[in-house]
Structures are given as structure tokens and as C-alpha cells.
Amino acid sequence: MDRRRCNRDGILTCACCNRHARETRDHLFFGCDFSINCWRKIGLDWTSLGPDPPFMTYIRYSKNCMHKDLYKEIFLSAAWEFWKCRNDLIFNNVTSTVQAWLLKFKVSLRNQSSPLTRSSARSIRWGWISSGF
């Protein structure tokens, strides 16, 4: 994140977890304790991918585990909500919980999938979500 000037005044460790790990894109979205717990909440567990897989491996894996028509929206909505939780912590001193993230994620996903027809969106969008929560 420091290369993209998204660091916090020279602080390079992750703000969202207690591991004092360097805050990189891959750590924030896939290795941070907070994001790991959030991904698990929607049915994704990255542990089978091994240590430090390439970024595209996460996307391919999510495609195989989620609804084929919505995996991109799901993946991007989840990542966007992680980023916003990180920024809330850094800039507003607001600590997010997995449950708060999940609620924001569902709203984001609902907004992202709005171009679908009502009947198909209802069956696609909430069919897999309601079974996991």
C-alpha cells in the first residue's frame, strides 16, 4: 500500500489485524484476520490455495465457489467493503465487526445487482446468501 501512497504516514503494518503484518493488497484482502473472517462468512476459505497464491487465483477460486453469474459482483463488493472498513478505522477511528461488514456487503451487493430483473435477481442474489447465513 505504501507504493500506492495509501499508507498512514509511514506506518506500513495492517490497521485491521493484530499480526503486525505489512499492509499489502494481498494481505488486506486475503490475509488479514478481519478479511479472512469476512470471506468465510460468505462461504470462501482461502486456506486450500496454499501460501501466497497469485491474485488471479483468488478470483478463479471465487468463481468456482460462488454463483457463476454474480461472482464478480460478490468479489468486488466484498473487497470494496474491506477497503471502506479499513478507511473507517484509519480516518474515523471506527472499528468494524464482521457482522457490520456483512450488512454493508449485502447492501452493496444488492445495489450492484440491481440491473437484473426482479425475479432473477431474487433467486440468484439471495439463494446462496440465505443458505449460508
N, C-alpha and C positions, 0 to 999 in steps of 0.2 A: 504494500500500500504506500510505502514511503516513496517508491519510484514514481507513483502517480500523484504524489503530493497530497495524499489522503491521510497522512499520519497526523498525530496530535502533538505538534510542537516538539518533534524529535523522539516522542515515545513510540517505540516500534512494536511493543507487545500488544496482544489482543486485549481489548477492553471488555469483551463479553465472557471470557472464561478465566479460570483460576490457574491455568497451566503456564502462564508467562511465556506463551509461545509467540513467535514472530507473527504479526498480523499480515498475512498474505491473502490473496484472493482465495486460494485453495483452502487455507486454514479457516478463514471466516465462513465460507460457505459449506465446507465439508468436514473440517477437522475440529472446529470449536465445539466445546461441550454443549453450548446452547443450541447451535445449529444441528448437531447430531441428534439431540433430543427432539427437536422440532421435526426433522426429517423422519425420524422413527414414528412420530405421531401421525404422519400421513402415509406410513407404510413403507418407507425406504430406509434400508440399513446398508451403509456403505462398507461394512467390515469385510464382506466377502470379496471386495475388489482388491484387497491387499494394501500394502503401504504405498502412498503417493502415486496413485494412478494418474494418467493424463486427464486433463479437464474433460475432453470429449467422452471418455469412458463413463463419467458420471451421467452425462446426457444420454448415452446409449443405454445404460443400465436403467435409467428412469423410464425410458421409452418402453423397455421390456416389462417393467413392473406396473405401469400405470395405464390408464385408458389411452389407447392409441391416438384418438382424435384430440385429446386435450393435454398430452404430456408436456408440450412446450409451454402452454399457459400455466400449468401447475408448477413446472420447474421455475419459470421466470417469476411467477407471483411469489413463490416461496423465497427465492433469492432476493427479490426486491424488499420483501418484508424483513428479512435478516438485516439488510443494509439499513433500512429505516430504524430498526431496533438498535442497531449499533450507533447510529447517529443520534437517536434519542438519548442514549446513555451518555455519549460524549458531550453533546451540546446542551442537553436539558437535564442531565443527571437523573433520567428516568430509567429504572431497571425494568426490563420486560420479563415476563414469565412465558413459559411455553404455551400456557392457556391463552394469554393475551395475544401472543404471536398467532396462534391458531385462529382466533377470532378475526384478526386483521387479514390473515391469509384467506379465509373463507370469503370475506367481503371483497378482497382484491380479485380472487378467482371468479366470483360472481360477476364482477364488473368486466373482467377480461372476456368472459364467455357470453356476454350479452348479445353479440350479433347472431348467435344461434337462435333457432326458433324456440319458442317457449317449451313445447313438448319434448323436443330432442335435448334441449339444454337441461331440463329437469331430470330426464333419465340418465343422461351422460354425466352431468356435473355431480349430482348428489347420489347416484347409485353406488359409486365406490367409496365416497366420503362417509355416507351414513353407516356403511358396514364397518368402517374402521374406527368410528368414534362412539 
